Amino acid sequence: MDETVGRLRLVEAKVAAAAAEAGRAAGAVTLVAVSKTFEAGDIRPVLAAGQRVFGENRVQEAQAKWPALKAEFPDIELHLIGPLQSNKAKEAVALFDVIETVDREKIAAELAKEIARQGRAPRLYVQVNTGLEPQKAGIDPRESVAFVKRCRDVHGLAIEGLMCIPPADENPGPHFALLARIAGEAGVAKLSMGMSGDYETAVAFGATSVRVGSAIFGTR
Ligand SMILES: *Cc1c(COP(=O)(O)O)cnc(C)c1O
């Protein structure tokens, strides 16, 4: 078996085990394979192995490699998991199936405009900066319930879930718990949380999708 596919299978098994351990249904957690910095040649075996959900953090990089792969595998589901600049909203709406990084009014407005113009509506998540880290994208957790409401009421955007990236040097559990609590208050169903180092913990805290890169594709 291809090495990458071997690691994919291991991550799938660990996600399933963590879900079972938490008393959650098999299939309650979607694995988003994060392919940033890897080329089509590295991604192809993972596609051949049946994986269809992928994450990229840069619009331009994704534009260079995914249109051809999407033409070949029409059921690919591509997630934008990196910061979105408003001048890239047009490209993001055209390419991505899920945009996980809605985090400010201007982006919400630009996305609403592009969705109306293109007649294509990616599913949307709000990114929450649970650790209040100044260098990190995401909305202040104290403002996030009101922001989700404004996305709906002011911009007409259906927000499906929340996403967070806990501080690298902290126990992620409290951050996952906070995200789950905000989702409950905001009335959104999906939780994108957990990366290579902490996805099993995230599943225990209710993640409905985990974003795993290096544990599948190797170190970047
Ligand atoms: C790169 C990235 C990941 C995957 O990180 P790994 O530690 O390689 O699994 C997940 N989420 C976001 C937002 C990322 O940028």
The ligand as an SDF file (V2000), in Angstrom:
LIG
                    3D

 15 15  0  0  0  0  0  0  0  0999 V2000
   -2.6090   23.0910    8.2550 C   0  0  0  0  0  0  0  0  0  0  0  0
   -3.9140   23.1360    8.9300 C   0  0  0  0  0  0  0  0  0  0  0  0
   -4.4720   21.9730    9.4960 C   0  0  0  0  0  0  0  0  0  0  0  0
   -3.7810   20.6280    9.4800 C   0  0  0  0  0  0  0  0  0  0  0  0
   -2.6960   20.6650   10.3530 O   0  0  0  0  0  0  0  0  0  0  0  0
   -1.8850   19.3240   10.7260 P   0  0  0  0  0  0  0  0  0  0  0  0
   -1.2970   19.6330   12.0450 O   0  0  0  0  0  0  0  0  0  0  0  0
   -0.8800   19.1490    9.6490 O   0  0  0  0  0  0  0  0  0  0  0  0
   -2.8640   18.2230   10.7770 O   0  0  0  0  0  0  0  0  0  0  0  0
   -5.7160   22.0740   10.0820 C   0  0  0  0  0  0  0  0  0  0  0  0
   -6.3850   23.2390   10.1370 N   0  0  0  0  0  0  0  0  0  0  0  0
   -5.8880   24.3780    9.6140 C   0  0  0  0  0  0  0  0  0  0  0  0
   -6.6770   25.6340    9.7000 C   0  0  0  0  0  0  0  0  0  0  0  0
   -4.6370   24.3640    8.9890 C   0  0  0  0  0  0  0  0  0  0  0  0
   -4.1540   25.5000    8.4810 O   0  0  0  0  0  0  0  0  0  0  0  0
  1  2  1  0
  2  3  1  0
  2 14  2  0
  3  4  1  0
  3 10  2  0
  4  5  1  0
  5  6  1  0
  6  7  2  0
  6  8  1  0
  6  9  1  0
 10 11  1  0
 11 12  2  0
 12 13  1  0
 12 14  1  0
 14 15  1  0
M  END
$$$$
